[in-house]
């Protein structure tokens, strides 16, 4: 489990001890109760950000944190369109609609779209966050509910090979 970041006050103390007082990384680590690896990491971030001692007085803690811990670079080429998961979910309820069919539709509109495996995994993750139940209250005798099993298959007479289309419903 990764450790928490140091407060900006402690990072300023680290910079002061190493740059102004000339302590080695090992001495600064012992003084602040940190590991040598943590001291090395914070000093590397400070060098990358172009910081030295003294830190500019007008640099707030928030600005210092943004310098030391910039977010991931947003490369426009890496930004890909996200599918409309509610639409995908609704379409999957229709007969003869598959994930592969919906992925091909999604992919045809955008060449940088995600691959099929990502599409399926991301849809499953989205589906896991959606509540699958809905409490419905019904007064007795007010409504009639019919259970529908979907499309039926034809019956083939094994003797003659005649195909009889099956009627929907019972029978």
Order of alpha helices (4+ residues) and beta strands (2+ residues): alpha-alpha-alpha-alpha-alpha-alpha-alpha-beta-beta
